[in-house]
Amino acid sequence: MQGHPRKSPDHNVVDLIHRFVMTANTSGSPLSTHLLQQKLEEHGYILSKGQLLRVILGFWKRSLDRAKEYENLNDDILLVESDSEDLEVEEIDD
């Protein structure tokens, strides 16, 4: 790690998380918020669990929006219906 640690999410955090998640998915490695925090610390990010969960939630929402856009462009794609519209996100304390 070089320079001062970054204590708030920025544009690069999403890229790093995406890379970590994709690597874990393709290799079958386990991944938890604790492991993500450790990996981010290696890249100079000191995020609380709450900050990390908010970034992951934003990442998940963008991924879902992209899947819905893709479904609208392709008649052969069907997303499984769910009641995700009714999900409530609890307030996360840092």
C-alpha positions as a Markdown table, in Angstrom:
| # | Residue | x | y | z |
|---|---|---|---|---|
| 1 | Met | 0.0 | 0.0 | 0.0 |
| 2 | Gln | 1.3 | 3.4 | -0.9 |
| 3 | Gly | 0.3 | 6.8 | 0.4 |
| 4 | His | -2.5 | 7.4 | 2.9 |
| 5 | Pro | -5.3 | 4.8 | 3.3 |
| 6 | Arg | -8.6 | 5.8 | 1.7 |
| 7 | Lys | -11.5 | 5.6 | 4.1 |
| 8 | Ser | -14.3 | 6.2 | 1.8 |
| 9 | Pro | -15.5 | 4.3 | -1.4 |
| 10 | Asp | -14.6 | 5.7 | -4.8 |
| 11 | His | -14.9 | 4.7 | -8.4 |
| 12 | Asn | -12.0 | 2.2 | -8.1 |
| 13 | Val | -13.6 | 0.2 | -5.3 |
| 14 | Val | -16.4 | -1.1 | -7.6 |
| 15 | Asp | -13.8 | -2.2 | -10.1 |
| 16 | Leu | -11.8 | -4.0 | -7.4 |
| 17 | Ile | -14.8 | -5.7 | -5.9 |
| 18 | His | -16.0 | -6.8 | -9.3 |
| 19 | Arg | -12.6 | -8.3 | -10.0 |
| 20 | Phe | -12.5 | -10.1 | -6.6 |
| 21 | Val | -16.0 | -11.5 | -7.0 |
| 22 | Met | -15.4 | -12.7 | -10.6 |
| 23 | Thr | -12.2 | -14.3 | -9.5 |
| 24 | Ala | -13.9 | -16.0 | -6.6 |
| 25 | Asn | -16.8 | -17.2 | -8.9 |
| 26 | Thr | -14.5 | -18.6 | -11.5 |
| 27 | Ser | -12.1 | -20.3 | -9.1 |
| 28 | Gly | -14.8 | -21.5 | -6.6 |
| 29 | Ser | -13.1 | -19.7 | -3.8 |
| 30 | Pro | -15.1 | -18.6 | -0.8 |
| 31 | Leu | -15.7 | -14.8 | -0.4 |
| 32 | Ser | -17.0 | -13.0 | 2.6 |
| 33 | Thr | -17.2 | -9.3 | 3.6 |
| 34 | His | -14.3 | -9.9 | 5.9 |
| 35 | Leu | -12.2 | -11.3 | 3.0 |
| 36 | Leu | -13.3 | -8.4 | 0.8 |
| 37 | Gln | -12.2 | -5.9 | 3.5 |
| 38 | Gln | -8.8 | -7.6 | 3.7 |
| 39 | Lys | -8.3 | -7.5 | -0.1 |
| 40 | Leu | -9.4 | -3.9 | -0.2 |
| 41 | Glu | -7.0 | -3.0 | 2.6 |
| 42 | Glu | -4.2 | -4.5 | 0.5 |
| 43 | His | -5.1 | -1.9 | -2.1 |
| 44 | Gly | -5.2 | 1.0 | 0.4 |
| 45 | Tyr | -8.9 | 1.0 | 1.2 |
| 46 | Ile | -10.0 | 0.9 | 4.9 |
| 47 | Leu | -13.8 | 0.6 | 4.7 |
| 48 | Ser | -16.2 | -0.3 | 7.5 |
| 49 | Lys | -18.5 | -3.3 | 7.0 |
| 50 | Gly | -21.4 | -0.8 | 6.5 |
| 51 | Gln | -19.5 | 1.1 | 3.8 |
| 52 | Leu | -18.6 | -2.2 | 2.1 |
| 53 | Leu | -22.2 | -3.5 | 2.2 |
| 54 | Arg | -23.5 | -0.3 | 0.7 |
| 55 | Val | -21.0 | -0.6 | -2.2 |
| 56 | Ile | -22.0 | -4.2 | -2.7 |
| 57 | Leu | -25.7 | -3.3 | -2.6 |
| 58 | Gly | -25.1 | -0.6 | -5.3 |
| 59 | Phe | -23.1 | -3.1 | -7.4 |
| 60 | Trp | -25.9 | -5.6 | -7.1 |
| 61 | Lys | -28.6 | -3.1 | -8.1 |
| 62 | Arg | -26.5 | -2.0 | -11.2 |
| 63 | Ser | -26.1 | -5.6 | -12.2 |
| 64 | Leu | -29.8 | -6.2 | -11.9 |
| 65 | Asp | -30.6 | -3.1 | -13.9 |
| 66 | Arg | -28.2 | -4.3 | -16.7 |
| 67 | Ala | -29.8 | -7.7 | -16.7 |
| 68 | Lys | -33.2 | -6.2 | -17.1 |
| 69 | Glu | -32.0 | -4.0 | -19.9 |
| 70 | Tyr | -30.5 | -7.0 | -21.6 |
| 71 | Glu | -33.8 | -8.9 | -21.2 |
| 72 | Asn | -35.6 | -6.0 | -22.9 |
| 73 | Leu | -33.2 | -6.2 | -25.9 |
| 74 | Asn | -33.4 | -10.0 | -26.3 |
| 75 | Asp | -36.6 | -12.0 | -26.7 |
| 76 | Asp | -34.8 | -15.2 | -25.8 |
| 77 | Ile | -33.9 | -14.0 | -22.3 |
| 78 | Leu | -36.3 | -14.4 | -19.4 |
| 79 | Leu | -35.5 | -13.2 | -15.9 |
| 80 | Val | -37.0 | -15.2 | -13.0 |
| 81 | Glu | -39.8 | -13.2 | -11.3 |
| 82 | Ser | -39.3 | -12.4 | -7.7 |
| 83 | Asp | -40.7 | -10.1 | -5.1 |
| 84 | Ser | -37.4 | -8.2 | -4.9 |
| 85 | Glu | -39.3 | -5.0 | -5.3 |
| 86 | Asp | -40.7 | -5.5 | -1.8 |
| 87 | Leu | -37.3 | -6.2 | -0.2 |
| 88 | Glu | -36.4 | -3.7 | 2.5 |
| 89 | Val | -32.8 | -2.9 | 3.2 |
| 90 | Glu | -32.1 | -2.4 | 6.9 |
| 91 | Glu | -30.1 | 0.6 | 8.0 |
| 92 | Ile | -26.5 | -0.5 | 8.4 |
| 93 | Asp | -24.6 | 0.9 | 11.4 |
| 94 | Asp | -20.8 | 1.4 | 10.9 |
